[in-house]
């Protein structure tokens, strides 16, 4: 029987802990670990997308969208490429 101990913390932390428990219990191959990590990333991406969609429908992002639109209308934005050219990597 698979015994998995979920540590306290965020949902993501618990899933990462769960993944590590499985890796150590079954000594998954590197390929299987990569597949599991890809599946988990896809899962978290889907959860994030659903949360954003829900927040958008509930109006939780309205104020943020209004501020962004006002900044765009006022010309208070720059192209992303401009921002990166000014950034120095150290």
PEPE-V986718 format. One record per residue. N is the residue number from 1. RES is the residue in three letters. SS is DSSP state (@ for helix, = for strand, . for the rest). BURIAL is 1 if it has 16 or more other ideal C-beta (glycine too) atoms within 10 Angstrom, else 0. D_CENTER is the distance of its C-alpha to the mean C-alpha in Angstrom with 1 decimal. Layout:
BEGIN
((N:RES:SS:BURIAL:D_CENTER) (N:RES:SS:BURIAL:D_CENTER))
END
This chain:
BEGIN
((1:UNK:.:0:31.1) (2:UNK:.:0:27.5) (3:UNK:.:0:26.9) (4:UNK:.:0:23.4) (5:UNK:.:0:23.1) (6:UNK:.:0:19.9) (7:UNK:.:0:19.5) (8:UNK:.:0:19.0) (9:UNK:.:0:15.8) (10:UNK:.:0:12.6) (11:UNK:@:0:11.7) (12:UNK:@:0:9.1) (13:UNK:@:0:12.1) (14:UNK:@:0:14.5) (15:UNK:@:1:13.0) (16:UNK:@:1:12.9) (17:UNK:@:1:16.4) (18:UNK:@:0:17.4) (19:UNK:@:1:16.5) (20:UNK:@:0:18.5) (21:UNK:@:1:21.3) (22:UNK:@:1:21.7) (23:UNK:@:0:21.7) (24:UNK:@:0:24.4) (25:UNK:@:0:26.4) (26:UNK:@:0:26.7) (27:UNK:.:0:26.3) (28:UNK:.:0:24.3) (29:UNK:.:0:25.1) (30:UNK:@:0:22.8) (31:UNK:@:0:22.4) (32:UNK:@:0:21.5) (33:UNK:@:0:18.9) (34:UNK:@:0:17.3) (35:UNK:@:0:17.5) (36:UNK:@:0:16.0) (37:UNK:@:0:13.1) (38:UNK:@:0:12.6) (39:UNK:@:0:13.1) (40:UNK:@:0:10.6) (41:UNK:@:0:7.8) (42:UNK:@:0:9.4) (43:UNK:@:0:9.6) (44:UNK:@:0:6.1) (45:UNK:@:0:5.8) (46:UNK:@:0:9.1) (47:UNK:@:0:8.5) (48:UNK:@:0:6.3) (49:UNK:@:0:9.1) (50:UNK:@:0:11.7) (51:UNK:@:0:10.9) (52:UNK:@:0:11.2) (53:UNK:@:0:14.3) (54:UNK:@:0:15.7) (55:UNK:@:0:15.4) (56:UNK:@:0:17.0) (57:UNK:@:0:19.7) (58:UNK:.:0:20.5) (59:UNK:.:0:21.0) (60:UNK:.:0:18.5) (61:UNK:.:0:17.5) (62:UNK:@:0:21.2) (63:UNK:@:0:22.1) (64:UNK:@:0:19.2) (65:UNK:@:0:20.2) (66:UNK:@:0:23.8) (67:UNK:@:0:23.4) (68:UNK:@:0:21.7) (69:UNK:@:0:24.5) (70:UNK:@:0:27.1) (71:UNK:@:0:26.0) (72:UNK:@:0:26.1) (73:UNK:@:0:29.6) (74:UNK:.:0:30.8) (75:UNK:.:0:29.8) (76:UNK:.:0:27.6) (77:UNK:.:0:25.0) (78:UNK:.:0:25.0) (79:UNK:.:0:23.9) (80:UNK:@:0:20.8) (81:UNK:@:0:23.1) (82:UNK:@:0:25.4) (83:UNK:@:0:22.8) (84:UNK:@:0:22.0) (85:UNK:@:0:25.7) (86:UNK:@:0:26.4) (87:UNK:.:0:23.7) (88:UNK:.:0:25.3) (89:UNK:.:0:23.6) (90:UNK:.:0:25.2))
END
